[in-house]
Amino acid sequence: MFVSKKKLAATHQKMLAEKAEKEALTSRIEALTQQLEIKQAEVKDLHITLTDQKTRSRRFLGMVVPHLVNAAQSIECANNDLIEQSDQLQNKLGVFESTQHQLEAMFRSLELVSESSAESKGTVNALQMLTADISQFISIIQQISEQTNLLALNAAIEAARAGEHGRGFAVVADEVRSLAGRANEAASKISGLVERIESSTNLAGENIEKVSTQVADAFVGAAEIVQDTQSILSLSSNTVDVIYKSTVDIYASSGIAQYTNMWTTAHAKLIGADYDRALLLTSELETTFGLVVANHEETRQLARVGGPLEYFSAKARSFHDGLRLIEEDESDLLVVEQLDQSYQDLVSYITAAQMKVKHSYSR
């Protein structure tokens, strides 16, 4: 009877110890389960944050894309204008070449004008020399005329004195004939000089007329050059305006791109922060779930619900991979959808694990 009491007391003590151990383990499991619930709430909050980021991304893309399309159209129109202006400039280059040829021709004309002017100057000098010669011949004729008058007077005197004996008249007659010959010769020379003067004068007139024509042509060419230059300057001014407008459009487009870049950078920072938070959270989930499994052998029956710890790690890793893809390309909305599915799988697994733990320790 005494032995039975001792055994009964030992058994009672053992039962009390097991009960206390089980209660302590149950309390610990409940605490870990509460941690799982807290982590589950954090995962849910993270999912809401990511969903909000997805909505903001869609809204932003819907707002920016039309502006980018308009900017692209403006740039395309400006590019077409530049191409058209470039073609016109190419045509004007041909005009420039033609103008250059006209300038060369005008320079040659000016050289001819210079040469003609030199020839005209030489002709004038020749006329001056001929005029001097004419003056000399006129002086000779005057002298001859005077001598003829004197001889005629002497002849008259001798005739009066001699009467019938006027042999001296023969000498006088010879002198008169000689003077007449000289006068005739002088007249012929004067006639030749006059013809030469007329020829030189005509040549000078032709040269002057040629010079006038060449000068007029040169002025016409200069006027055409000025007009073409003004046209080219006007076209160049229009081209500068087009380039300036295109630069402004491109700058505005760059502003949109810069704004997009700034928003994307800020968005990427938010996603990066969520990514770091998710990595820490899933790591804590793995640790907490591992503690639950390690603290009681019965929790290994969770394999019937969703798999052992390796299965949980696979779910968490899938969630990690989705977050990493978002970090690499935050504009990919398909990645966010895939992340949603990973999140749903992870939450379902945690919920099933919690229910199994509670059911296991409620017995």
C-alpha positions, 0 to 999 in steps of 0.5 A, a space after each residue: 500500500 505504501 509503495 502504491 502511494 509513492 508510485 501514485 505520488 510520482 505519477 502525479 508529480 510526473 503528470 503535473 510536470 508534463 502538464 506544466 511543460 505542456 502549458 509552458 510549451 503551449 504558451 510559447 507556441 501561442 506567443 509564436 502564433 501571435 508573432 505569426 499573426 503580427 507578421 501576417 498583418 505586416 505582410 498584408 500591409 506590405 501588400 497594400 503598399 505594393 498595390 498602391 504603388 501599382 495603382 500610382 504607376 498606372 495613373 502616372 503612365 496614363 498621365 505622362 504617355 499622352 504628353 510624351 506622344 505629343 512631344 514626339 509628334 512635335 519633334 517629328 514635325 520639327 524634324 520634317 521642317 528641318 529636312 525641308 529647310 535643309 533641301 531649300 538650303 541645298 538649292 540655295 547652295 546652287 544659287 551661291 555657286 551660280 552667284 560666285 560664277 556671276 561674281 567672277 564674270 563681273 570681275 572679268 567685266 571690270 577688268 575689261 572696263 579697266 582695259 577699255 578705260 586705258 585704251 580710251 586714255 591712249 586714244 585721247 592722248 593720240 587725239 591730243 598729239 594729232 591736234 598739236 600736229 594740226 596746229 603746226 600744219 595750220 601755222 605752215 599754211 599761214 606762213 605760206 599764205 603770208 609769203 604768197 601775199 608778199 610775192 604777189 605784191 612784189 610781182 605787181 610792183 615788178 610788173 609795174 616797173 618792167 613794163 614789157 620787160 617782165 622776166 622776173 614774172 617767171 621767177 615769181 610764178 615759179 615761187 607762187 606755184 611752189 607755194 601752191 604745191 606746198 599749200 596743196 601738200 599741207 591740205 592733203 596732210 590736214 585731210 589725212 589728219 582729220 580722217 585719223 582724228 575721226 577714226 580715233 574719235 569713233 573708236 573712242 566712242 565705241 570704247 566708251 559705249 562698250 564701257 557703259 554697257 559693261 558697267 550697266 551689266 555689272 550693276 545688274 549682276 550686282 543687283 541680282 547678287 544683292 537680291 539673292 543674298 537677301 533671299 539667302 539671309 531670309 532663308 537662313 533666318 527662317 532656318 534659325 527660327 525653326 532650329 530654335 523652335 525645335 530646340 525648345 520642343 526638344 527641351 520641353 520633351 526633355 523636361 517631361 523625360 526629366 520629370 518622368 525620371 525624377 518620379 521613377 527614381 522616387 518610385 524606385 526608392 519607395 519600392 526599394 524600401 518596401 523590398 528591404 522591408 519585405 526581405 526582413 519580414 520574410 526572414 523573420 517569418 522563416 525564423 518564427 515558423 522554424 521556432 514553431 516547428 522546433 518546439 513541438 514534434 506534433 507541428 510536423 503534421 503541418 505537412 498535411 496542410 501545406 508542406 514542411 519548413 522547406 515548403 514555407 521557404 519556397 513560398 517566401 523565396 517566391 515572394 522574394 523573387 517577385 520583390 526583386 523583379 519589382 526592384 529591377 523594373 518597377 514599371 512592369 505591372 505584370 510583375 506586380 500581379 505575379 507578386 500578388 499571387 505569391 502573397 496570396 499563397 504565402 498568406 494562405 500557408 501561414 493561416 493554415 499553419 496557425 489553424 493547425 498549431 491551435 488545433 494541435 495544442 487545444 487537445 
